Amino acid sequence: MEQFPRGGTEYLTVIITGDASLDTLPVHMQVLPYGVRPTTDGWQPAEWDTDDDGNTIAKILIGPDSLFDFSLAPGTKVPWVKVTTSQETPVLEGTPFEVT
């Protein structure tokens, strides 16, 4: 399981695949404790990028000085990604990670 130190601020990424050009679509993320589902009002704007392997990724900052500061609440977290298209709004669960 990937680990993030609770004192650092860095990008959390989730690989997203799809049939369309994703980087033109609005993307939002939530990062929640394991077992907690996303809420309607918890979505925060995220960014599109490409990783070193050429995968399209959604990313958002986590840690102190971010909207998802887990410095006082370490443990297992799960990223959630919402992509808005003209016809669909999929919500995708990312891979759990550990804040140490």
N, C-alpha and C positions, 0 to 999 in steps of 0.2 A: 504494500500500500504506500502510495506517495506521501511524503511528510513535508509539512511546512512549519518552520519555527514560529511560534506565536509573536515574537518580537519584530519580525520582518514584514515589509510590505512588498508584495510581488504579484505578478499576473497569474491567475488560475485559468487554465485553458481546457476547453472541451472540443474534441474533434467532431465536426458536424458534416454529414454527407447528405446530398440531395440531388434531384434532377435539374434544378435551376441554378442560375448564377446566384449564389447565396449572398455575396458581399453587397448587393444592392438592396437587400431586405432588412427591415428593422429587426434588431436582436436585443433581447433583454435576458438578464440572469438573476437568480436568487441563489444564495449559498446558505444552507440550513443544516441544523444538527441532523444526524442520521435518524431516519424514521419520521421526520417532520415533512409534511407536504407543502408545496408553495401556496401562498395566499394571493388573492387578486391584487392587493395593494403593495405587495413586497417586491415587485419587479423593478430592477434598476437597468438603465441603458448599459449595454455592453458594446464591445467592438469586434469587428471581423479582422482576421489576420491569417497568415499562412505559416505553418510550422516548418522546421528544417526538412521534413520529408515531403513537403508539398501539400499536406492536408489543410483543408479549410478549418479554421478554429474560431470559436467564440471565446472571448477573454474578458476578464474583469479583475480589477485589483482587489486583493484581500489583505488584511492586516491593519495595524495602526495607521491612522490617517486615511482610511478608506471607508466605504459604506458597509463593509463586512469585516469588522474588527473583532477577532476572536481571542485577543490577547488575555482576556480575563475568563475565557470559556474554552479551554482546549478540549480536544476530543475528536470524534469522527464526524465529518461534515460531508454533505452531498451537494454538488452543483446542479442546478436546474437551468435549462436554456429554453427560451420561448422565441420562436421565429414567426414573424407575421407576414403572410403572403396575401394575395388578393382573395384566395379561396379558403385557406386553412390557417390555423394557428397551432402548430404542434408544440407540445411541451415535452422536452426530452430530459431524462435523468442521466446525469454524468456519473463517472466513477467516483466512489467514495474516497476520501483522503483523510489524513490525520493531521490535526493541528497539535503540535507538541509544545 
